[in-house]
Amino acid sequence: MHTRAIPRTAEQLPVIGLGTWQTFDAGPDRTAREPLDEVLRTLLDSGARVIDSSPMYGRAEEVTGDELAATGLVGKPFLATKVWTSGKQAGIDQMKRSMQRMRTSRMDLMQIHNLLDWQTHLPVLRDWKAAGTIRYLGVTHYQHAQFGTIEQLMKREQLDFIQIPYSIVDRAAEARILPAARDTGTAVLVMTPFESGALFRQIKGTPLPAWAGELGCTSWAQVFLKFILGHPAVTCPIPATSKPAHVADNVAAGFGPLPDEAMRAKMAAAVTGTSR
């Protein structure tokens, strides 16, 4: 699988990851969890490593930790989660619970979810990073209206990561956020690369264009992910799924040719009818 460097350290990160929103909020019964075991095995066997969660996602952190342990995969992924509360002590307590649930003594990436009380949490994350409790820190938000704040934080606070929405039909991040990430040396995780499934409904019944073969794409999911990876500022999209077949399809986008700008324009036109 292709890798991209985390700019602050030059550590190489595989370019396809896994989100857990809704998909890993599973109960304790094995019927619900066995497919998730296969999702994790397929993901990690492909060379992918990033698994992103949050205390906002119900049982997702706990399920991730449990199933990594059940399958003997603890220690293999690059684990990312978030702090999603207000107040210093509440944030510390929540982050400690998250690490226990995900069964790690050192979190690879801790993010401030939707910028909630970032002024309080960011100094704590810096202390935790200095102590080696976390390796990287960052912020996330799903709304375009918060891009300005994220841009300023990248410029002022030397964030390691941001996590934002970006897709073949949602290109708002291209105007300022992605250029700022390149300029400030900030890694970029991409949430909702399939627009929560809306992209598949949009192209339902549409055959893959002939040019998809030039990129090694055998599915629309791979087209959508390769479009995102065609932007050099993107580090790793993190599509969420609970289906082993879907994760196998997604990780295939991390191999083979990636599109240049001319091809990206052609890809966007095939989905939206316009290159912008």
C-alpha positions in Angstrom: 0.0 0.0 0.0 1.1 3.6 -0.7 2.2 5.5 2.3 2.5 9.2 3.1 4.7 11.0 5.6 3.3 12.6 8.7 5.0 15.9 8.1 6.1 16.6 11.7 8.1 13.4 12.0 8.3 11.8 8.5 6.7 8.7 9.9 5.1 6.8 7.0 1.4 6.1 7.3 -0.6 3.9 4.9 -3.0 5.9 2.9 -6.3 4.1 3.6 -7.7 3.8 7.1 -10.9 2.9 9.0 -13.5 4.9 10.7 -15.8 3.5 13.4 -18.7 5.9 13.6 -22.0 3.9 13.7 -20.3 0.8 12.3 -18.5 -0.4 15.5 -21.2 0.6 18.0 -22.0 -3.1 18.4 -23.4 -5.2 21.3 -21.5 -8.0 23.0 -23.0 -10.9 21.0 -20.6 -12.7 18.6 -23.1 -12.5 15.7 -22.6 -8.7 15.7 -18.9 -8.8 16.4 -17.6 -11.5 14.1 -17.8 -9.4 10.9 -15.9 -6.7 12.7 -13.1 -9.1 13.5 -12.9 -9.8 9.8 -12.9 -6.1 9.0 -9.9 -5.6 11.3 -8.0 -8.6 9.9 -8.7 -7.5 6.3 -7.7 -3.9 7.0 -4.4 -4.8 8.8 -3.5 -7.6 6.4 -3.6 -5.1 3.5 -1.0 -3.0 5.2 -3.4 -0.3 6.4 -3.0 0.8 10.0 -5.2 3.8 10.9 -8.3 3.1 13.0 -10.2 6.2 14.2 -12.8 6.3 17.0 -14.3 8.6 19.6 -16.2 8.4 22.9 -19.1 10.0 20.8 -19.4 6.8 18.9 -21.2 4.7 21.5 -19.4 1.4 22.2 -17.0 1.8 19.2 -13.8 2.4 21.3 -14.6 -0.6 23.5 -15.5 -2.8 20.6 -12.3 -1.8 18.7 -10.1 -2.7 21.7 -12.0 -5.9 22.5 -11.8 -7.2 18.9 -8.2 -6.3 18.4 -7.4 -8.3 21.6 -9.7 -11.2 20.5 -7.9 -11.4 17.2 -4.4 -11.0 18.5 -4.0 -7.7 16.6 -3.3 -5.4 19.6 -0.3 -3.2 18.8 -0.6 -3.4 15.1 -2.8 -0.5 14.2 -2.2 3.3 14.5 -5.0 4.1 17.0 -6.7 7.5 17.0 -9.5 8.7 19.1 -10.8 12.0 20.5 -11.7 14.0 23.6 -15.3 15.1 23.5 -16.3 17.0 26.6 -15.8 20.3 28.4 -13.5 21.0 31.3 -9.9 19.9 32.1 -10.5 17.1 34.5 -13.5 15.8 32.6 -11.2 15.6 29.5 -8.4 13.9 31.3 -10.9 11.3 32.8 -12.5 10.7 29.4 -9.1 10.2 27.6 -8.0 7.8 30.2 -11.2 5.8 29.7 -10.7 5.8 26.0 -7.2 4.4 26.3 -8.5 1.7 28.6 -11.3 0.8 26.2 -9.0 0.7 23.2 -6.5 -1.3 25.3 -3.5 0.8 24.8 -1.1 2.6 27.2 -0.1 5.0 24.5 -2.5 6.5 22.0 -1.0 7.2 18.6 -3.3 10.2 18.0 -5.6 12.1 20.3 -7.9 14.7 18.7 -10.2 17.4 20.0 -13.6 16.3 18.7 -15.4 19.1 16.8 -13.1 21.7 18.5 -15.1 21.3 21.8 -13.3 23.3 24.5 -10.1 23.2 22.5 -8.6 26.0 24.5 -8.7 23.8 27.6 -7.7 20.5 26.1 -4.9 21.5 23.8 -2.4 22.3 26.7 -3.3 19.0 28.2 -2.6 17.2 25.0 0.8 19.0 24.7 1.7 17.8 28.2 0.6 14.2 27.4 2.6 14.3 24.2 5.7 15.5 26.0 5.2 12.7 28.6 4.8 10.1 25.8 1.2 9.2 26.7 0.1 10.2 23.2 2.3 10.4 20.1 0.4 13.0 18.1 -2.3 15.6 18.7 -4.9 17.2 16.5 -8.4 18.7 16.0 -11.5 17.7 14.1 -14.7 19.3 12.7 -17.3 18.2 10.3 -18.7 21.7 9.4 -17.3 24.0 6.7 -18.1 26.9 9.0 -15.3 25.9 11.3 -12.6 25.7 8.6 -11.5 29.2 9.5 -10.8 28.2 13.1 -9.0 25.1 12.0 -6.8 27.1 9.6 -5.8 29.5 12.3 -5.0 26.7 14.7 -2.8 25.1 12.1 -0.9 28.3 11.7 -0.6 29.2 15.4 -0.5 25.9 17.3 1.6 23.5 15.3 -1.0 20.8 15.2 0.2 17.3 14.1 -3.2 16.4 12.5 -6.5 17.7 11.4 -9.6 15.7 10.5 -12.1 17.2 8.0 -14.7 16.3 5.5 -13.6 16.1 1.8 -14.9 14.1 -1.1 -15.3 14.2 -4.9 -18.5 16.3 -4.4 -17.4 18.3 -1.4 -14.3 20.2 -2.3 -14.6 23.1 0.0 -11.4 22.1 1.8 -9.4 22.7 -1.4 -9.8 26.5 -1.1 -7.8 27.1 2.1 -7.6 24.1 4.5 -5.6 21.7 2.3 -3.1 24.4 1.2 -2.7 25.5 4.8 -2.1 21.9 5.8 0.7 21.7 3.3 2.2 25.0 4.3 2.1 24.3 8.0 3.2 20.6 7.8 -0.1 19.2 9.2 -1.3 15.7 8.4 -4.9 15.4 7.1 -7.3 12.6 7.9 -10.5 12.7 5.7 -13.8 11.8 7.3 -17.0 10.8 5.3 -15.2 10.2 2.0 -18.4 8.6 0.6 -20.7 11.3 2.0 -22.2 8.8 4.4 -23.2 6.6 1.5 -24.9 9.3 -0.6 -22.2 9.0 -3.3 -23.2 5.4 -4.0 -26.9 6.4 -4.3 -25.9 9.1 -6.7 -24.1 6.8 -9.1 -26.3 3.8 -8.6 -26.7 2.0 -12.0 -23.9 4.0 -13.6 -21.1 1.8 -15.0 -17.5 2.5 -14.3 -16.0 4.8 -17.0 -13.3 3.3 -19.1 -10.6 5.5 -17.6 -11.1 3.8 -14.2 -9.0 1.0 -15.5 -6.1 3.4 -16.0 -6.1 3.9 -12.2 -6.6 0.2 -11.4 -10.1 0.9 -10.1 -12.6 -1.9 -10.1 -15.3 -0.1 -8.1 -16.8 3.4 -7.6 -15.5 3.2 -4.0 -12.0 3.0 -5.3 -12.6 5.9 -7.7 -13.9 8.1 -4.8 -10.9 7.3 -2.6 -8.3 7.7 -5.3 -9.8 11.1 -6.1 -9.1 12.1 -2.5 -5.6 10.6 -2.5 -4.9 12.6 -5.7 -4.6 15.7 -3.5 -1.0 15.7 -2.2 -2.1 17.3 1.2 -4.3 14.4 2.1 -2.6 11.8 4.4 -5.4 9.2 4.9 -9.1 8.9 4.3 -10.9 6.9 6.9 -14.1 5.3 5.5 -16.3 3.6 8.1 -17.7 0.1 7.5 -18.7 -3.0 9.3 -18.6 -5.2 6.2 -15.5 -7.2 5.4 -16.2 -7.0 1.6 -16.4 -3.2 1.8 -13.1 -2.8 3.6 -11.4 -5.2 1.1 -12.7 -2.9 -1.7 -11.6 0.3 0.1 -8.1 -0.8 0.9 -7.5 -1.7 -2.8 -7.6 2.1 -3.5 -4.3 2.3 -1.6 -2.5 0.4 -4.4 -1.6 1.3 -8.0 -1.6 4.6 -9.8 -3.0 7.8 -8.3 -4.6 10.5 -10.4 -3.0 13.8 -11.4 -5.0 17.0 -11.6 -6.2 16.3 -15.2 -7.5 12.9 -14.2 -9.1 14.3 -11.0 -11.0 16.8 -13.1 -12.3 14.0 -15.3 -13.3 12.0 -12.3 -15.2 14.9 -10.7 -17.0 15.5 -14.0 -18.1 11.9 -14.2 -19.8 12.3 -10.8 -21.0 15.9 -10.7 -21.0 16.9 -14.4 -18.4 19.6 -13.6 -14.7 19.7 -12.6 -15.5 22.1 -9.8 
